[in-house]
């Protein structure tokens, strides 16, 4: 359900907003174009349709906010650090489904970035030298040249066929 998947879902509120906008415009214009057929007092219902326009716009923005933010994060740099990878156990501020944290450290052992991890097995407290590729938003992409699975190894055209259906069924 990436950006374009959500955009295809957001078409519905956009079309609803367009319909409400046309109706709102028509309510104001119809008495001027056909005064003998349309009562001029009809403009009192225009705010109802105007609220429909605003509600539809808000609906579309809410649907698109998260994927637009994620897409903007993909424009951020990917860092490569020849330093250390650190695993540590949960702390008091950890979420219930977290099993610890993973961090990339520089060669001076300064934390470059740290992310919570999910799982049932508690992570050990361990630090080891590693060549790490990461992004702030996406996490650790590879450790010593081996992919962590955060990014697909091969991206098909337009992302179509990235996830095989066979894996979902089995």
N, C-alpha and C positions, 0 to 999 in steps of 0.2 A: 504494500500500500504506500509506495513512495510518493514523491511530490506529484507526479502525473496521475497516480491513482486517486489521491485526495482532490486534485484539480477536477478530475472527472466526476467526483461526488459533489464538488462545489458548484457544478454546472446547474444543479437543481435550484439552489437558492438564488443563483444569478438569474435564471430564467423566471423564477417567481418574482424577484425584484423588478425585472424588466416588465412583466405583466402588470404588476401593481403600479409601476411608473407610468405605463401607457394609460391605465385606467385613471390615475390621478390627473394626468395631462388632459385626457378626454373629458373628464368631469368639468374642468375649467373651460375648455374650448367648445364643447358641445352647445351650451346655451348661446354662444355668439354665432356659431355656424348655422344652427337651426332653432331660432327663438320660438317659432310656432310649434315645434314638436317637443322641445326640451324645456322643462321648468327651470328658471334661473336659480331657484332655491336648492338645486341639486348640489351646489358647491359645498353645502354643509357636510356632505359625506366624504369630501376630499381628504380631510385629515386621517380618516380610517385607512384609506389606501396609502396615504403618505407614511403612516406608521408601518404598513406592510412593506414598503420600500426600505425603511430603516431597519426593520426586523430582519428582512432577507439579507441586507448588506452585512449586518452583524453576524448572522448565521454563516454566511460565506467566509467572512473574516475568521470566525472561530474555527471553521473546518480547515482553513488554510494556514493558520498561525504556526502550528507545530512543524508541519513539513517545510514551510518557508524558512523557519528558523534553522531547521536541520540542513536545508540546502545552503543557507548562508554560511553555516559552520564548515561545509565542505570546501569553501573557498579559503579557509585558514591554512597555514602552512603545516606540512608534515615534517617533524623533527627527527633527526638521527643523532643518537647520543652514544658515544663509546664510553660507558660507565658501568653502572650496576643496575640490577633488577632486584627489588626488595619485596618480599612477601611478609605480611604480618597479620596477626590474628585480629578478631573483632575487638572493638572497644565499647565503652558505655554508650556512645552516641551512634552506634551502628544500627542499621535497620534490621528487622527480625529475619528477613530472608538473606542477609549478607553473611558471608563466611570469612570475611577479612578484607584486606586491602592489597593492592599491587601498586608499586611505585617505580618510576624510573629515576635513578640518581645519576648525577654527573660524576666525572672522575674525582671530584673533590668531595663526593658523598653528600651533595646538596640535592634536595628533592626538586626535580624538574617538574614532575606532575604525579599525582596519585589518584587512584580510582577505587571505589568499593567493588567487590566481586560478589557474585551470587553463587550459591551452592549449598550442599548439605555437609560436606567434609570441611572441617576447619583448616584454614591455611596455616602452615608452619611459620615461625619467625625465622626467616632465612634471607640472606643477601648473597648474591653471587655476581661476578663480573659478566657483563653482557653487552653486545652491540644491539641497541634497541631502536626501533622505528615506531613513532607514536604521533598521535595528534591529540590535542586537549579534549576535543569533543568525542573522538572515536575510540580512544584508549590505545593500548599497545597493539600495533599491527604485526610486528615480527620481533622475535628475539633470536639473535645470532643467525639471522637469515631465514629462520623457520617461521612460517606464518602462524599466527595465533587464531586465525579464523575470523577475525574482526572484519577483514576485507575479503571479498572473493578473489581467488587466484586468477580467474579469467572473467572478464565482464563482457557478456554478449551485447550485441547491438541493442540499444535502448533498454537494456536490462531485461529483455524478454527471454524467458527460459532459464533464468538464474537459479530457480529452485525447482528441482525436478518433482513431478507429481508422484513418482514412485516412492520417494522418501516420505511423503505425507500419508500415503495409504498404508504402508507397512508398519 
